[in-house]
């Protein structure tokens, strides 16, 4: 067995995770316990879509379509589909899906779900992912036609994460009550939400699709990584999220647990509120980009298979362009640019973060910026507050933010549009040129036209520096030795694709 070090490659880590020694296999259990970083921000799938939320609610709801473990888009609620014009797609729906309250899922629920998530008054954080859909019409109980604002090549990848909610339940109880007690049609039913502690799901014995192995699933909020690791090693947790390479090394060869690693579509990035001084000065933004040692972060801190990138998408997503080089690490040039900016460069700036993010990275970036003469203070909040603070006006938004973004659609549109298009709740940038390129990328059915637009976008981002791409994230989970599960690039956690085995 090869020993894991801080600089062990992703391939070696994967090999470790798939080739553990034949230690004693833990007894199969009816309950799987999963330690997340935080409790879900929402159990309403049209609400927040951060990982701690969708890890849970994806098991309660069925989506319009889904991706298999190989990453291919496959049927779920929709059995098949056909493009009937450049702006319309007809979907045929399963006729045997039943919500957890016993009512059938019909085209009316699909139409309602689409109208709900695209309603500006509902204000879903996912609105920018679905606002190209301008109409949904039920032709009959099991056929729906979706209309888009112009050709929309990302419709299917976005529908991968469109969960279908029961119209009759939401309208009867209201949005807040539905979030407290969600009703879906998925392989697991919601049972209990103990605020700040855990969410419990139970197996749906009447599920139309592949049933789950576990009778019960408990998702616990465990913010401290060392505690998550200890729970896994002690056997009180069967699956834990967000380990680092050092923690993976601790369970390597233990016989009781194993690391489970995957390169994801997620990109780590550093966002700048360019609408406020001193970040409205391009020299300041460029200085920050030059002051961050990306290779140092990837090799010296993470060391789990992450790769430095120069663009805001990863190789796992459509829109990745070979040859876009990242900003070099050049603190001397950063200091020169800061000196040019003058007194304004000394303005105090808050760096917004949350425990879900690797604080080693946040603290390293703070130190790097301090070293070149900037005044940066870390501001820590819980994840729900962090999300709320990110989706506000530019005036109220944080000056600096470290984050990692995944749209779960594996398409550049799902990452770049919400982060860069003017008027989007996450965007701190306004550029007619960027907006035009983003619109081209999401409105052409020709792949080459789309790729040309994203190439120009990547180059424009590097020129204007509204946001700084850092690295493609490799996610490290920890699993019990006898847990069978293959993590995916879009970070799905489907309980009915897991099981026990040797």
N, C-alpha and C positions, 0 to 999 in steps of 0.2 A: 504494500500500500504506500503510495506516494504521500509524503507529509505536506499539508497545506501551509504555505507561508503567506505573508501579506501581499506578495506579488504573484501569487499563483494565477495562471491564466484561466479564463472562463472555460476553455475546453477541458482543462484538468479538473476543475471543480465539477463540471458536469459528469466527467468520468467517475469521480468519487461518488457522486450522488446516485449513480446507476450501478455501481459495482461494490457495494458494501460487503464485508465479510459475512459469512453465514452464521451470524450470532443468533441467539435465541429470539424467536419471533414473539412479539407481544400478543396477548390474547385478543382476538377480535372483539369489538365492543359494539353495542347498539347506539352509543352516543359518540359523536366526534366533537371535540372541543378545540376551537380555533381562537388563538390570541391575536387580535388586531392591535393597532397602536391606539386608536381612539374609538369611542362608540360612533355609530353612524350619525351623520349630520341630518340625515333624512331617510325614512323608509318609503317615502313616496318616490317612485322612480322618475317622476317628472320634476322633482326637487333637485337637491344637490347631487352631484355625480362624482364626488371624490371617492377614492378606493374603499375607505372604511364604510361607506354607504353602499356602493354597488357590489362589494363582496357579499353583502347580505341580501339586498333586495333582488339581485339577479336570480336568486333561487326561489323567490316567491312569485315572480312574474315570468310569463313567456314573452319573447320579443317577436317582432314582425318576421325577421330572419335572424340567423345566428352564424357564427363561424365554427367550423369543426376544429379539432386539435391541430390540423395541418394548416389552418388559417384560411380555408376556403369558405366562401359564403354559401350557406345551405339553408333549406327551408326550416321554418319553425311554425309560427301561426300561418304564414303564407306558404302554400305548397308549391306554387310556381307563379311566374309572372311573365308578362309580355309588354314590350314597348309598342304602343299604338300610335304614337307620334313623338316628335322631339320633346314634347312637354308633358306627355301623359303615359303612365304605366298602369296596366291592369293587373291586380293581384287576386289570385284565387286562394281562399282560406280553408283551413281544415274545418270539418263539420262535426268533430267529436271532442272539441275542447270545452271543458266545464270549469267555471270559476269555483273557488273553494267554498262558496255558499250554495253551490248546486245549480246556479244559473248558467246557461250556455253562453259561450263567447261568440259573438256575431260581428258582422260587418259594422253594425252600429257602434260597437265598442271600439273598433279600430278607428272609425271616423272621429269619434269623441276623443280618443287618445291623441290623435294628430291635431285636432282643433285646440285641445287643451294645452299641449306643449308649445304650440305656435301662437298662443294668445298673449299679446304683449302685457295685458293686465295680469295674467297669471305670473308673468315675470320669471319664467324658468331660466336658471343659469345655462340651460342647454338651448335656449332660443336661437342663438347664432348657428347652431348645428342643423336646425330644422326650418329656418325661416325662408328657405327657398321653396318650401311646399306651400302653395297658395290655395289648394283645394283638395278635399277628400270627399268622394261621393260613393255611397253604397248602391251598387246596381241591383243587388239582391242580398239575401242574408249572408252569403259567403263569397261575395265579389266586391272589391273596392277599386276605384280608379283614383289615383293620385295625380294631381296637376302641379307642375312646378313653374316658377317664374323663369321661363326660358329653359333651354336644355340644362339638365343637372346631372353630371356624370357621377356625383357622389351620393346619389339617392340610396342605392343599396348599402354601401358601407355605413351610411348614417343610420339606416333602418335596423342595422345590427343591434343598436342600443335603444331602439324605441320599444319600451315595454307597453303592453296593452293592459289598461286598467278597466274595471267594470263601470260603465256609465251609471248604472242604476245605484251602485253603492256610493260612488263619489258624490253624485247629486243629492242623495238622501242624507249623508252624514256631513258633507262639507270637507274642504281640503285639510283642515287641521286634524279633525277626527280620523280622516283616512290615513294620515301620516302616523297617527298613534296606533292604528289597528288596520294595517293594509290587507286587502283581499286581492289575491291574484289567481292565476291558473297554473302556476309553476309546480315543480316537483316537491316543493316544501311549502308548508303553511306557516304563517306567523302565529306564534303562541304567546310570547311575553317579551316586553321591553322593560328591563330594570334600569332606569336611567343612571348613566355613569358606570354601570356594572356589566350588563350583558343583554344580548338578544337571543331568544330561543325560538327555533323553528322545529316543526315536526313533519315527518314524511307524509306526503299526499298519496294515500293508498289508491286513489282513483286517477292518478296522473295518466294522461294519454300516451306519453312518451316513455323514454328510458327511466325506470324507477330508480330512486336512490337506494343505496345500501344501508345507510344509517337511519335508524328510527328517529333520532333527535340530533340536532346540531346546535351547539351553543357557541355564540360569538362573543368573546369577552374583550373589554377595553383594558389594555395593559400598556400604558404609555412608556414604561421603562424597558429598554431593550434587554438589559441584563435579567430582568424578571421574566420576560418572555422566554429567554434562553433557558433559564433555570426551570421554568414550568415544563418546557419540552424535555429537558434532561431528566426531570423527576417523573415524567409520564402523566402529569396533570393536564398537559396540552398535547394534542396530536398534530397540530399544524400551527406554525407561527409565521408572521410576516415580518419583513423589513429587518433582516439580519445583515451584519456587515461581514467582511471576509475574515476578520479575527474571530467572530462568533462562529462562522462556518468551520473554521479550523478546530474549534473546541469540540464540535460534535463529529468531526471526521473520524471514522474508525471506531466510534464509541459502541457500535452495535445496537444502541437503543434509539438513535436518531440519525438523520442524514440531511445534508444540504440539498435543496432543489433550486436550480438556477436557470434563468432564461434571459437572453437578450431581448429587450422590449422595444416597442415603438416609442416609449417615453423618452423625452429629452429634458435634461437638466438645463436650466437657463437662469440668467440674472436679468430681471426686468427693471427698467429705469423709467421714472415718471418724468418724461421729457417735456411735459406741459408746464413744469414749475422750475424756477431758477434754483440752483445753477445748472440743472440738468437740461434746460432748454438750450444750452450752449453745446454744440456738437463736439467741441474740444474736450469738454468735461466727460461726455459719454465715451469718447474714444480713449481718454486717459484711463477710465475705469476698465474698459475692455483690455487695455494693454497691461494694467496692473494686476490682473487675475492670472495666476499661474495654473492654467487648466491641466497641463500634464502633471503638475505637482498634486493637484486634487485627485486625479484619476489614478496615478501610480503610487503616490505617497500616502493617500488617505483611504480611498475606496478599495483599490486593488482587488476588485471582484469581477473583472472582465469588462468594465466600462471603457468606452472609446471616446476620445475627444472628437467633437464634430464642429464644423464651421457653419452649420445651417440649422434651422429650427425644426428639422425633421430628422428621423433616424433612418438607417438603411432598411428598416422593417416597414416603412411607409411609402406609398406612392408619392412621388414628388421629391424623393432623394435624388440629388445630382452629384455625381462624382466630380471631384476637383475643386470644390469650394473650400478653401483653406481657412482654418480658424485664425483669429487674431493671435499674433505671437505674444509671448511674455516679454515685455520690454518696460520695466519700471522706470528706467532713466527717461525714456521718451514720455512716459506718463507724467513724471514730475515736471518735465519741460512744458507740457501742455497745461498742466495745472498752474504753473507759474504765469503762463500767458493769460489765463482766465483772471488771475489776480485775487482780490479780496473776496469776491463772491464764492470762490472755491472752498472757503473755510466755513460755509454755511453748515450747521449741524444737520445730519440726515439720519432718519430712522431706517433700519433694515428689518423688515417684517418677516417673522418666522413663526413656526409652530413645532411642537415636539415630534410631529410626524416626519419632519425633515431631519437629515443627518446634521446634527449641530456641530460636528467636527468641520464640515464644509462651511457652514455659516460663520463660525468663528475664524476659520482660516481666511475667508474672503474679507471679513471685517479687518483682520490684521494686515492683509495685503493692501487694503485701501488706506489704512492708517499709516502704513509704512511709506506711502507716497504723499502723505500730507493731508488726507481727507479726514473729516470729522464724522465718524460713523458710529452709531449706537444701535445695538441689537434690541428689538422690541418683540418679546415672546408673548403669544396669546394661544389659547386653545384653538383647535382646528376650525370649529364652527365660527368663532370670531374672526379668525384669519380669512376664511372664505367670504364672510360678510364684508370685511374691510377691503377685499380685493374688488368687489363688485359695487363700487360707489362712484361718485363723480371724480373726475381727475383732480379737482381741488382737494378732495378729502382722502384720496388714495395715498398709500405709502409712497415714499420717495424711492426706496430700494426694496426689491423682493427677490429672494432665492426661491425657486420652485422647480417642480418637474411636471411636465404636461403630457397627458395622453388623452386622445379623443376616443379610444377604443374602436376607431374606424379604420385605422392604418392608412390614412390619406392626409396629405398636407393641408387640405382645406379645413379639416377638423382641428388643426393646431394653429395654423397661421391666420385664418380668418378671425377667430375670436380674440387673438392676442394682438393683431395689428390693424384690423379694419377700424377706421374712425367711427365712433359711435357705439362700438361694442363695449359691454360693461367691463371687460377685462383689459381693453386696449388703452394704452397711455400714449398713443401716437396718432397723428393725423397727417396724411399725405395723399393727395389726389392720385399721384402716380402709383403708390402702393395699393390704394383702393382699386384702381383700374386693373392692376395685375391680379389682385385677389379675385375680382369679379370674373376675369378671364379664366382663371384656374378652376373656378367652380361652375362655369357655364358652357364650356366647350365639351362636346362628346368625342373630340379628336384627342387622343392621348399625347401626340407630339406637340400640339398646340398648348396643352396643359403643362407639359414638361418645360417648354420654352418659357411659359409664364413664371413657373416656379424657379427656374434658373435665374431669370431677371430679378425675381423677388429676393432670392438669397443674396444676390450681388447688391441689391439696393439696401437690404438690411445691414450688410457689412459696410456699405458706404455711409449710411446715416446713423447707424448704431442706436436704434430705438430699444433694442433688446440684445442680449449677448448669449448666444448658444454656448453651452459648456460641454456636455457629453451625452452620449447614448447610455441610458441607464440599464444596468444588468440587475435584475431583482433576485435577491437571495431569500428564499423561504427555508424554514426548517420543518421537517416532517418526521413523524415516528417511523422507525425502521420498516414497519410493515404497511405503511400507507402507500397505496398505489395512486399516483397522480402526476400528470405531465403539465407543468406550467406553460402558459402560452404568451406570445408577444403582446397580446392586448390585455393581459393581466386578468383574465376571467378566472372566477373561482366557482365553478359549477359543481355542486355536491354530488349530482348524479353522474358525474364523470370520474368520481373517486371511488376507492374501495380498499379492502384489506387484502394483503397477499404477502408472499415471501419476498 
